[in-house]
Amino acid sequence: MKVPRDRAKYVLTTHNVQETNADFLLAANGRIFPNLGISGTFGGNIRYRKNEEVGAQTSGLNIPNLFTISNGAAQVPLYGILELQTNSLYAAAVELPRLLSTWT
């Protein structure tokens, strides 16, 4: 099936993606009373992502089946950028009762 000349389209793009992750985690445990201890963790993450698109598109080709941007009847530049950052924190704590000596 042949595409009519006025409906032909050609798109040429380059996508660049960059992502960075940074984490930290702290852990501690200790006794509050002789028979009661506590154990816990605390941490976080920062994630940064950047997507960038650069290119051009045409709608309609002057010479059929010659797919180049310069052969387009109407040339349109393309540029898009998306930046996203996620910040998170998390924590957990557990009480640790001292086990009785019957488990020895």
N, C-alpha and C positions, 0 to 999 in steps of 0.2 A: 504494500500500500504506500503510495506516495503522499507525503505531507505537503499540503499547499504552501506555497512560498511565504504567504503572510502569516502562517502559523509556526514556521520553523523557529527554533530557539537554540542558542548555544551559551553555555555558562562555563567559565573558567575561574576557579577559586583556590586559594591556599588557606588552610586552617592551621593555626598554631595554638597549642594547648600547653599551659604551664600549671603545675600543681605542687604545692608545698605543704607538708604536714610537720607539726612540732608537738611533741608530747612530753609530759612530765608525770611522775608518779612518786609519791612519798608513802612510806609504810612505817608504822610504829607499833610497839606493844609494850605493856608495862603493868604493874600491879597498883591498884588503887588501895586495896586493903589486903591483908594476908591471904584471904580466901577468895578474892575477886580481882580479876585482871581485865584489861581491855586491849583489843587489837583493832587497828584501823588503817585505812588507806585514804589518800586524797590525791586527786590528779586532775589533769586537764589536757585539752587539745586545741590547737589553732590550725585550721585548714584554710588555705587560700587557693583559689582556682581562677585562672584567666583564660578565656577563649577569645581568639581574634580571627576574623575572616576578612580576607582582602581578595578582590577579584573584579571581574566585569562580566556583563551578560549582553546579549544582543537579542532582539526580537525581529525576525525576518532576515533572510540571507540574500545578498545581492547576487551572488553566484551560487546556484544550487549545489549542495553537497560539499561545499568548501567551508569547513568549520573552523573559522578564525574570528577573533573579536573584530579585527579590522574589516571583515567582510559583512559585518552586520549593518542592517538598514538603520537601526536605532541602537546606539551603544550606551549602556548604563553602567557606571562604576558601582561596585559593591564594597561596603565596609561595615563591619559589625564587631562590637566588643562586648563581652559579658564578664564581669568580675563578681566573685562570690567569696565571702569569708564566713566561716562558721567557728564560733568560740564555744567551748564546752568545759564544764567542771563536773566532777563526780567525786563521791565520797561514800565510804562504808565503815561501820563500826560494829564490833561484836563483843559482848561480855563473855569472859572466860572464867566460869567458876572453877575453883581448884577441885580436882577430882579426889575423891576419898581414897584412902590407902587400900581399900578392899580390891582395887583393880590391879594390884601388883603381882 
